[in-house]
Amino acid sequence: MPSSISLARRIARSSRSLAFEALPREAVEKVKLALLDYLACAFESRELGPSIQAIQLAGRAPGRATVIGTSVKAAAPEGAFANAVLGHGLVREDMHTGSVSHLGVVVFPAVLALAESPAKEITGREFATAVVCGYETGAAIGRALMDREIVRRFRPTGITGPLGAAIAGARLKGLGEDAAASALGLAANATAGFNEWPARGADEMFFHVGFAARNAVTAVELAELGAFASETALDGAAGLFAALGRLERLDRVSPFSGPPLEILSVYHKPAPACNYAQTACQVARNLVVENGVASREISRIAVRVSAAALNYPGCNATGPFERVLQAKMSIQYCVAATLARGAIEEANYRMLSDPEIRRLIEATTLEEASEFTSAYPGAQGTEIAVTLRDGRSVVRRMNDLVPAGAEQVRERFRAAAEQAIGRRAAVALEVAAEGLEESPDVRPLAALTAGKDLDATAS
């Protein structure tokens, strides 16, 4: 039976009542690890085309928000926009499979930008609680909304991201229940993003998260100023769920309803590629490293995946590949490049014209496996069978991907941060992130992402 209280108000009320002391320890640790993973991606992406464009755009609107890895200080909405684009540049951002969303690259840019220009100091505990609220909201709404038809047309993060980041920002700023509901309502009106980009590997994918973060910050700032939004913008007769034709799914939305918190369902990608190619990359690497398969000996490749993986836009592409993003979306390309190089690395996606990768793609078939479809989204399995030139067949299978572990995430952060801002600043930033819950003010942490003057003495 529908609730007499709007969904936006229920979320606003729940988010305001969540106390840091009620968070399980693993949720706080997850916030810190997700922050480091996001920052690592942002640092590594600074010199990519969309990142450069976003940085230049942010520089036109001066303010107090640090643009990561640069000396640019921008207005909060523009700083959030640039930092979101930076975080998304590698396609290695964290993933919440149930909502098909990358929430960290929207939530973190929004709360960092808002935290740098507060009327009061924002403690690390307030920051962490806000982040949890953001993941919880975006993930819960995404779980209810996303299905094969929705994700075929719409970018899931373009829908879930503004909502999660808006409630995170409202919690961070301490907005009252009415204002928080208005922030969510305004954000619902700014959900966007279409999945027309994969075929051409077009840049709007990178900017989807920028729009989401910018719109979330704007929604929070408007609500703080007293702007009033329809609190039925999510669940009303002409609200978001109705507009997407999924009004009957409202009763599936249950954020803050009990453990586990949604942020604990987020995983960190091992490969800088589409979510649906992660397991395939790992299986292909196992064939090379553990089975000793040499790509030159392969005559045929059969890849079995879930229906979700098979049908997501761009995942069943066979080329030709003109842009890196096309390759990062294609399961066939990801498998072929991993088999050819025996490694899962960013360099795999800089070989678009490699003749051996092209040959392997042409030898590959991609098909659905019913057992993987039924296990999704709880697990993402892949099986690869290669037939060798001598007639032998080698089959490897994983019933789920193996996420990047905490130490791998930290190692990636250290390498990226040192390269971007210098060793001393990188160490200080990691210490600040790991001690987040003890921080009386997160502004110094945000400022450290620019390196400040610490580079001069770094070695």
C-alpha positions in Angstrom: 0.0 0.0 0.0 1.5 3.4 -1.0 2.8 5.5 1.9 1.0 8.7 2.8 4.5 10.3 3.1 6.3 11.2 -0.2 9.4 9.2 -1.1 11.5 12.4 -1.0 10.4 13.2 2.5 10.9 9.7 3.7 14.5 9.8 2.4 15.1 13.2 3.8 13.9 12.2 7.2 15.9 9.0 7.2 19.1 10.7 6.1 18.8 13.4 8.7 18.3 10.8 11.5 21.3 8.7 10.5 24.1 9.2 13.1 27.7 8.5 12.5 27.8 6.5 15.7 25.2 4.1 14.2 27.4 3.3 11.2 29.1 0.0 11.2 32.9 0.2 11.2 33.1 -1.5 7.8 30.9 1.3 6.3 33.3 4.0 7.6 36.3 2.1 6.2 34.5 1.7 2.9 34.0 5.4 2.7 37.7 6.0 3.2 38.7 3.3 0.6 36.2 4.6 -1.9 37.5 8.1 -1.5 41.1 7.0 -2.2 39.9 5.0 -5.2 38.0 8.0 -6.6 41.0 10.3 -6.0 43.3 7.8 -7.8 41.1 7.8 -10.8 40.9 11.6 -10.8 44.7 12.0 -10.6 45.3 9.6 -13.4 42.8 11.2 -15.7 44.0 14.8 -15.6 45.6 14.8 -19.1 42.7 13.1 -20.9 40.7 15.3 -23.4 37.4 15.5 -21.5 39.2 16.1 -18.2 41.2 19.0 -19.8 38.0 20.5 -21.1 36.2 20.2 -17.8 39.2 21.8 -15.9 39.2 24.7 -18.4 35.5 25.2 -18.0 35.8 25.2 -14.2 38.5 27.8 -14.4 36.0 30.3 -15.9 34.0 30.3 -12.7 36.4 31.1 -9.8 35.5 30.1 -6.3 36.8 28.0 -3.4 36.4 24.4 -4.6 39.7 22.7 -5.4 39.9 21.0 -8.8 41.8 17.8 -8.2 45.4 17.8 -9.2 45.4 21.4 -10.4 45.8 24.9 -9.1 42.3 25.8 -10.2 39.8 27.0 -7.6 36.2 27.1 -8.9 32.7 27.8 -7.8 31.2 24.8 -6.1 29.0 23.6 -9.0 31.8 23.9 -11.5 34.4 22.3 -9.2 32.0 19.4 -8.7 31.5 19.1 -12.5 35.3 19.0 -13.2 36.1 16.6 -10.4 33.3 14.2 -11.5 34.6 14.2 -15.0 38.2 13.6 -13.7 37.0 10.7 -11.6 35.3 9.0 -14.5 38.0 9.4 -17.1 39.6 5.9 -16.7 36.3 4.0 -16.6 37.7 2.4 -13.4 35.4 4.1 -10.9 33.6 2.1 -8.2 30.5 0.2 -9.2 27.2 -0.6 -7.5 25.9 -3.5 -9.7 22.3 -3.6 -8.4 21.7 0.0 -9.5 24.1 -0.3 -12.5 25.6 3.0 -11.2 28.9 4.6 -10.4 27.9 6.6 -7.4 31.3 7.6 -6.0 32.2 9.8 -9.0 29.1 11.9 -8.3 28.8 11.8 -4.5 32.4 12.6 -3.7 32.8 15.6 -6.1 29.6 17.1 -4.8 30.3 16.8 -1.1 34.0 17.8 -1.5 32.9 21.0 -3.3 30.2 21.8 -0.7 32.6 21.1 2.1 35.1 23.7 0.9 32.7 26.6 1.2 30.6 26.0 4.3 29.2 28.4 6.8 30.7 26.1 9.4 33.4 23.5 9.6 32.4 20.1 8.3 33.9 17.3 10.4 35.1 14.0 9.0 32.3 12.2 10.7 29.7 14.5 9.1 31.4 14.0 5.7 31.5 10.2 6.1 27.8 10.1 7.1 26.8 12.3 4.2 28.6 10.0 1.8 26.9 6.9 3.2 23.5 8.7 2.8 24.4 9.5 -0.8 25.3 5.9 -1.8 22.2 4.6 0.1 19.8 6.9 -1.7 21.2 6.5 -5.2 21.6 2.8 -4.9 18.1 2.1 -3.5 16.4 4.1 -6.2 18.5 2.5 -8.9 17.8 -1.0 -7.6 14.1 -0.3 -8.1 14.3 1.5 -11.4 17.0 -0.2 -13.5 16.0 -3.0 -15.9 17.1 -4.0 -19.4 14.9 -1.5 -21.1 15.8 1.5 -18.9 19.5 0.9 -19.1 19.3 0.4 -22.9 18.1 4.0 -23.3 19.2 5.9 -20.2 22.5 6.2 -18.4 21.8 4.8 -14.9 24.3 7.1 -13.2 22.7 10.1 -14.8 19.5 9.2 -12.9 20.8 7.9 -9.6 23.8 10.2 -9.3 22.0 13.5 -8.9 19.6 12.0 -6.3 22.3 10.4 -4.2 24.6 13.4 -4.3 21.8 15.8 -3.5 20.8 14.0 -0.4 24.5 13.6 0.6 24.9 17.4 0.1 21.8 18.1 2.1 23.0 15.9 5.0 26.5 17.5 4.8 25.0 21.0 5.0 22.6 20.1 7.8 19.5 21.1 5.9 16.1 20.6 7.6 13.7 18.0 6.4 11.7 20.4 4.2 14.9 21.8 2.5 16.4 18.3 2.1 13.2 17.1 0.4 13.3 20.1 -1.9 16.9 19.4 -2.7 15.9 15.9 -3.7 13.0 17.2 -5.7 15.1 19.6 -7.6 17.7 16.9 -8.3 15.0 14.7 -9.7 14.2 17.4 -12.2 17.9 17.3 -13.3 18.3 13.6 -13.9 19.6 13.0 -17.4 21.9 11.0 -19.7 21.1 8.8 -22.7 23.0 5.7 -23.8 23.5 6.7 -27.3 27.2 7.3 -26.8 28.7 3.7 -26.8 28.5 3.0 -30.5 30.8 5.9 -31.3 32.7 6.0 -28.0 31.5 9.6 -27.6 32.4 11.9 -24.8 29.0 12.5 -23.2 29.6 9.5 -21.0 32.3 11.3 -19.2 30.2 14.4 -18.8 27.1 12.6 -17.6 28.7 12.4 -14.1 29.8 16.0 -14.3 26.2 17.2 -15.1 25.0 15.0 -12.2 27.4 16.4 -9.6 26.9 20.0 -10.8 23.1 19.6 -10.7 23.2 18.0 -7.3 25.3 20.9 -5.8 23.0 23.4 -7.4 19.9 21.7 -6.0 21.4 21.7 -2.5 22.4 25.4 -2.7 19.0 26.4 -4.1 17.3 24.4 -1.3 19.5 26.0 1.3 18.5 29.4 -0.1 14.8 28.5 0.4 13.9 27.2 -3.1 10.8 25.0 -2.9 10.4 21.9 -5.0 7.6 19.4 -5.3 8.3 16.7 -2.9 6.5 14.2 -5.2 9.0 14.8 -7.9 10.0 11.2 -7.5 6.7 9.4 -6.8 4.0 11.7 -8.2 1.8 11.1 -11.2 4.2 13.1 -13.3 7.3 12.4 -11.2 10.5 10.5 -12.1 9.1 6.9 -11.7 6.0 7.8 -13.7 8.1 9.4 -16.4 10.2 6.2 -16.8 7.0 4.1 -16.8 8.0 2.3 -13.5 5.5 3.8 -11.0 4.5 0.3 -9.8 8.0 -0.2 -8.5 7.9 2.5 -5.8 7.3 0.0 -3.1 10.7 -1.5 -3.9 12.6 1.6 -2.8 13.6 1.1 0.8 16.8 3.0 1.7 17.9 3.1 5.3 15.8 0.0 6.0 18.4 -2.0 7.7 21.8 -3.7 7.2 23.7 -4.1 5.0 24.1 -0.5 3.9 24.3 -0.1 0.2 27.8 1.3 0.2 29.0 -2.1 1.4 27.7 -3.6 -1.9 30.0 -1.4 -3.9 33.1 -3.0 -5.5 36.3 -1.5 -6.8 37.1 -2.4 -10.4 40.3 -4.4 -11.2 40.2 -3.3 -14.9 39.8 0.2 -16.4 36.8 -0.9 -18.4 33.1 -1.4 -18.4 31.6 -3.2 -15.4 30.4 -6.0 -17.7 33.9 -6.7 -19.0 35.5 -7.1 -15.6 35.1 -10.8 -15.1 35.9 -11.5 -18.8 39.2 -9.7 -18.4 40.1 -11.7 -15.4 39.2 -15.0 -17.0 41.2 -14.1 -20.1 44.2 -13.2 -18.0 43.9 -16.6 -16.2 44.0 -18.4 -19.5 47.3 -16.7 -20.3 49.0 -16.7 -16.9 47.7 -20.0 -15.4 47.0 -22.1 -18.5 49.9 -20.8 -20.6 47.7 -20.0 -23.6 49.6 -18.0 -26.2 47.4 -15.7 -28.3 49.1 -16.7 -31.6 48.0 -20.3 -31.0 44.3 -19.4 -30.6 41.9 -20.1 -33.6 38.5 -19.5 -31.9 37.1 -17.9 -28.7 33.7 -18.4 -27.2 32.7 -16.1 -24.4 29.6 -16.8 -22.3 28.1 -14.0 -20.1 24.9 -12.8 -18.5 22.1 -11.3 -20.5 22.8 -8.0 -18.8 26.4 -8.0 -20.0 25.4 -9.1 -23.5 22.8 -6.5 -24.0 24.3 -3.4 -22.3 25.0 -0.8 -25.0 28.5 -1.1 -26.5 29.3 -4.4 -24.7 28.7 -6.6 -27.8 30.6 -4.4 -30.2 33.2 -5.9 -32.6 34.6 -2.7 -34.1 36.2 -1.2 -35.9 37.3 0.8 -32.8 38.2 4.4 -33.4 38.1 5.7 -29.8 39.4 4.3 -26.5 35.9 4.3 -24.9 34.6 2.0 -27.6 37.2 -0.5 -26.7 36.6 -0.2 -22.9 33.0 -1.0 -23.4 33.4 -4.0 -25.7 33.7 -7.4 -24.1 35.3 -8.8 -27.2 38.0 -6.1 -27.3 38.7 -6.5 -23.6 39.1 -10.3 -23.9 41.2 -10.0 -27.1 43.5 -7.4 -25.7 44.0 -9.3 -22.4 44.8 -12.5 -24.3 47.2 -10.7 -26.5 49.1 -8.9 -23.7 48.5 -11.3 -20.8 47.8 -8.3 -18.5 44.9 -6.1 -17.4 46.2 -2.6 -17.9 45.3 0.8 -19.2 47.8 0.2 -22.0 45.5 -2.5 -23.4 43.2 0.3 -24.7 45.8 2.1 -26.6 46.1 -0.6 -29.2 43.0 0.0 -31.3 44.7 -0.9 -34.6 46.8 -3.9 -33.3 46.4 -6.7 -35.9 46.6 -9.5 -33.4 43.8 -8.0 -31.2 41.8 -7.5 -34.4 42.3 -11.1 -35.4 41.2 -12.4 -32.0 38.1 -10.2 -32.0 37.1 -11.6 -35.4 37.5 -15.1 -33.9 35.3 -14.4 -30.9 31.6 -15.2 -30.4 29.7 -13.7 -27.4 26.6 -15.5 -26.1 24.3 -15.6 -23.1 24.7 -18.2 -20.4 21.4 -18.8 -18.5 23.2 -19.6 -15.2 25.0 -16.3 -15.3 21.8 -14.4 -16.1 20.0 -15.9 -13.2 22.9 -15.1 -10.8 23.0 -11.4 -11.9 23.3 -8.9 -10.2 24.4 -10.8 -7.2 27.3 -12.3 -9.2 28.8 -11.6 -12.6 30.1 -14.8 -14.1 31.9 -15.4 -17.4 33.2 -18.5 -19.1 35.8 -18.4 -22.0 36.6 -21.4 -24.1 39.5 -21.1 -26.5 40.2 -23.5 -29.3 43.8 -23.7 -30.3 45.3 -24.3 -33.7 46.2 -27.9 -32.8 42.6 -28.7 -32.0 42.8 -28.6 -28.2 40.2 -26.6 -26.2 40.9 -24.8 -23.0 38.0 -23.6 -20.8 38.2 -21.2 -17.9 35.3 -19.9 -15.8 34.7 -17.5 -13.0 31.3 -17.4 -11.3 32.0 -13.8 -10.2 34.7 -11.2 -10.6 37.4 -10.6 -8.0 37.3 -7.0 -7.0 40.4 -4.9 -6.5 41.3 -5.3 -2.8 42.0 -2.6 -0.3 45.7 -2.8 -0.7 45.5 -2.7 -4.5 43.3 0.4 -4.2 45.8 2.0 -1.9 48.7 1.1 -4.2 46.9 2.7 -7.1 46.2 5.8 -5.1 49.8 6.2 -4.0 51.2 5.8 -7.5 48.7 8.2 -9.0 48.9 10.8 -6.2 52.6 10.9 -6.1 52.8 11.4 -9.9 50.1 14.2 -9.7 50.9 16.2 -6.6 54.2 14.9 -5.3 55.2 12.4 -2.7 54.9 14.5 0.4 51.4 15.8 -0.5 50.4 12.2 -1.5 51.4 10.9 1.9 49.6 13.7 3.7 46.5 13.2 1.7 46.4 9.4 2.4 46.9 10.1 6.2 44.1 12.6 6.1 41.8 10.2 4.3 42.6 7.3 6.6 42.0 9.4 9.7 38.8 10.9 8.3 36.6 10.2 11.3 39.0 12.1 13.6 39.1 15.2 11.4 37.5 18.4 12.9 37.4 20.0 9.4 37.6 18.3 6.0 38.6 21.4 4.1 42.4 20.7 4.6 41.9 17.3 3.1 40.1 18.7 0.0 42.9 21.4 -0.3 45.5 18.7 -0.3 44.2 17.2 -3.5 45.8 20.2 -5.3 49.2 19.6 -3.7 49.5 23.2 -2.5 53.1 24.1 -2.1 54.2 20.7 -0.8 55.5 19.6 -4.2 58.4 22.0 -3.9 60.1 19.9 -1.2 58.9 16.5 -2.5 61.5 14.0 -3.6 
